[in-house]
């Protein structure tokens, strides 16, 4: 439990409720890239990332290293789930609300059920990635997230809630490409 500032000593408040704890293990929807990984998309991504390993742009180099053809960089799946062409631009809201901070405090992360808290600061508490195989040309990448843990603690600047979300990325054959665990700090 947390002892909150400006409260009489011994009066404790907890932010993480049993209802929130019941979200641990809950999965969000499957999100799928709008189209398969193509060679031009990979070429542009590799150039933008300034990746110099030839397995990402030279078929012969990729084959010599044991791949069928060029392959994506290990972290590419995180960037593959863009909004489809013609879908609404989520940042159009800035035209109407220039002071908007880009966050929806009552919204969810990765399609998961929302965690409603009066804490308004959201910080990155760290990212951990495990790689299983790289995406190949023609792969259709999907992701699915789940809550791994929701805890609270008190830091030097006050109470905080730590939310761990794990996202698994797979190809069209449901083969695991990578798993990413994010810790989100809400203060």
C-alpha positions as CSV (number, residue, x, y, z in Angstrom):
1,X,0.0,0.0,0.0
2,X,1.0,3.6,-0.6
3,X,1.1,6.4,1.9
4,X,0.1,9.4,-0.2
5,X,1.4,12.9,0.3
6,X,-1.0,15.3,2.1
7,X,-2.8,12.5,3.9
8,X,-2.6,12.0,7.6
9,X,0.0,9.5,8.6
10,X,-1.3,5.9,8.6
11,X,-4.0,6.7,6.0
12,X,-3.1,4.5,3.0
13,X,-4.6,4.3,-0.5
14,X,-4.0,1.7,-3.0
15,X,-4.3,2.4,-6.7
16,X,-4.1,-1.2,-7.9
17,X,-7.5,-2.8,-7.3
18,X,-8.6,-6.4,-7.5
19,X,-10.4,-5.4,-10.7
20,X,-7.1,-4.2,-12.2
21,X,-5.3,-7.3,-11.0
22,X,-7.9,-9.4,-12.8
23,X,-6.5,-8.0,-16.0
24,X,-3.2,-9.8,-15.6
25,X,-3.1,-12.4,-18.4
26,X,-5.9,-10.8,-20.4
27,X,-5.0,-10.6,-24.1
28,X,-5.9,-7.9,-26.6
29,X,-7.0,-8.4,-30.1
30,X,-4.7,-9.7,-32.9
31,X,-3.4,-6.8,-35.0
32,X,-2.2,-7.8,-38.5
33,X,-0.2,-5.7,-40.9
34,X,-2.3,-4.5,-43.8
35,X,-0.1,-6.2,-46.4
36,X,2.8,-8.6,-46.7
37,X,6.4,-7.5,-46.2
38,X,7.6,-6.5,-49.7
39,X,11.2,-5.9,-50.9
40,X,10.6,-2.1,-51.5
41,X,9.3,-1.7,-48.0
42,X,12.2,-3.6,-46.5
43,X,14.7,-1.6,-48.6
44,X,13.3,1.7,-47.4
45,X,13.2,0.5,-43.8
46,X,16.8,-0.7,-44.0
47,X,18.0,2.5,-45.5
48,X,16.1,4.6,-42.9
49,X,17.6,2.5,-40.1
50,X,21.1,2.8,-41.8
51,X,21.5,-0.9,-41.5
52,X,24.6,-2.1,-43.3
53,X,24.4,-5.9,-43.0
54,X,23.9,-7.0,-46.6
55,X,21.5,-9.9,-45.6
56,X,18.8,-7.2,-45.5
57,X,19.3,-6.0,-49.1
58,X,21.5,-8.4,-51.0
59,X,20.0,-11.8,-51.9
60,X,23.4,-13.5,-52.5
61,X,24.7,-12.4,-49.1
62,X,21.5,-13.6,-47.4
63,X,21.7,-17.0,-49.1
64,X,25.4,-17.4,-48.1
65,X,24.3,-16.8,-44.5
66,X,21.6,-19.6,-44.7
67,X,18.4,-17.6,-45.6
68,X,16.2,-18.1,-48.7
69,X,16.4,-14.4,-49.6
70,X,16.9,-11.0,-47.9
71,X,15.4,-10.8,-44.4
72,X,14.1,-8.0,-42.2
73,X,16.1,-6.6,-39.3
74,X,15.2,-8.3,-36.0
75,X,13.1,-5.4,-34.7
76,X,11.3,-4.8,-37.9
77,X,8.0,-6.5,-36.7
78,X,7.5,-3.6,-34.2
79,X,7.3,-1.2,-37.2
80,X,5.3,-3.4,-39.5
81,X,1.9,-2.7,-38.1
82,X,1.2,0.8,-39.5
83,X,-2.2,2.1,-40.2
84,X,-3.6,1.0,-43.6
85,X,-3.6,3.6,-46.5
86,X,-6.8,5.7,-46.4
87,X,-7.4,5.2,-42.7
88,X,-7.9,8.2,-40.4
89,X,-4.7,10.0,-39.3
90,X,-4.6,9.8,-35.4
91,X,-2.7,13.0,-35.3
92,X,-5.3,15.1,-37.2
93,X,-6.6,16.0,-33.7
94,X,-3.7,18.4,-33.3
95,X,-5.3,20.7,-35.9
96,X,-8.3,21.1,-33.5
97,X,-6.4,20.8,-30.2
98,X,-2.9,22.1,-30.6
99,X,-2.2,21.6,-26.9
100,X,-3.2,17.9,-27.0
101,X,-0.3,15.8,-25.7
102,X,-1.0,12.8,-27.9
103,X,-2.2,10.6,-25.1
104,X,-5.6,9.2,-24.2
105,X,-5.4,8.7,-20.4
106,X,-8.6,6.6,-20.4
107,X,-7.6,4.6,-23.4
108,X,-5.9,1.2,-23.6
109,X,-2.5,0.1,-24.6
110,X,-2.3,-2.1,-27.7
111,X,-6.0,-2.7,-27.7
112,X,-6.0,-4.1,-24.1
113,X,-8.8,-3.2,-21.7
114,X,-8.0,0.3,-20.2
115,X,-6.5,0.8,-16.8
116,X,-8.2,3.8,-15.3
117,X,-6.1,5.8,-12.8
118,X,-6.0,9.4,-11.7
119,X,-2.2,9.3,-12.5
120,X,-1.5,11.4,-15.5
121,X,2.2,11.0,-16.2
122,X,3.1,8.1,-18.4
123,X,6.8,7.1,-18.6
124,X,8.7,4.4,-20.3
125,X,10.0,2.0,-17.7
126,X,12.0,-0.1,-20.1
127,X,11.8,-2.5,-23.0
128,X,13.1,-6.1,-23.3
129,X,13.0,-8.0,-26.6
130,X,13.5,-11.7,-27.3
131,X,14.2,-12.7,-30.9
132,X,13.2,-16.1,-32.3
133,X,13.5,-15.7,-36.1
134,X,13.5,-12.8,-38.6
135,X,10.7,-11.8,-40.9
136,X,11.1,-12.7,-44.6
137,X,9.8,-11.2,-47.8
138,X,6.1,-12.2,-48.1
139,X,5.5,-12.5,-44.4
140,X,2.3,-11.1,-43.0
141,X,3.1,-10.0,-39.5
142,X,0.6,-10.0,-36.6
143,X,0.9,-9.0,-33.0
144,X,-1.0,-9.7,-29.8
145,X,-0.5,-8.1,-26.4
146,X,-1.3,-9.1,-22.9
147,X,-1.0,-7.7,-19.4
148,X,1.8,-9.5,-17.6
149,X,1.8,-7.6,-14.3
150,X,0.3,-4.6,-12.7
151,X,1.9,-3.4,-9.4
152,X,2.4,-0.3,-7.4
153,X,5.0,1.2,-5.3
154,X,6.1,4.5,-3.8
155,X,9.1,6.3,-5.2
156,X,10.9,9.5,-4.2
157,X,8.4,11.6,-6.1
158,X,5.3,9.8,-4.9
159,X,3.2,6.8,-5.8
160,X,3.4,5.0,-9.1
161,X,1.8,2.1,-10.9
162,X,4.0,-0.2,-13.1
163,X,2.2,-2.0,-15.9
164,X,4.0,-4.7,-17.8
165,X,2.7,-5.6,-21.3
166,X,4.1,-8.4,-23.4
167,X,3.5,-8.4,-27.2
168,X,4.2,-11.4,-29.3
169,X,4.8,-11.0,-33.1
170,X,4.2,-13.8,-35.5
171,X,4.1,-14.5,-39.2
172,X,1.2,-15.8,-41.3
173,X,2.1,-19.4,-40.2
174,X,1.8,-18.4,-36.5
175,X,5.6,-18.8,-36.1
176,X,7.0,-16.6,-33.3
177,X,9.3,-13.9,-34.6
178,X,9.8,-11.9,-31.4
179,X,8.4,-11.1,-28.0
180,X,8.7,-7.6,-26.5
181,X,8.0,-6.7,-22.9
182,X,7.3,-3.1,-22.1
183,X,7.1,-1.6,-18.6
184,X,4.9,1.5,-18.4
185,X,5.2,3.7,-15.3
186,X,2.1,5.8,-14.4
187,X,2.7,8.6,-11.9
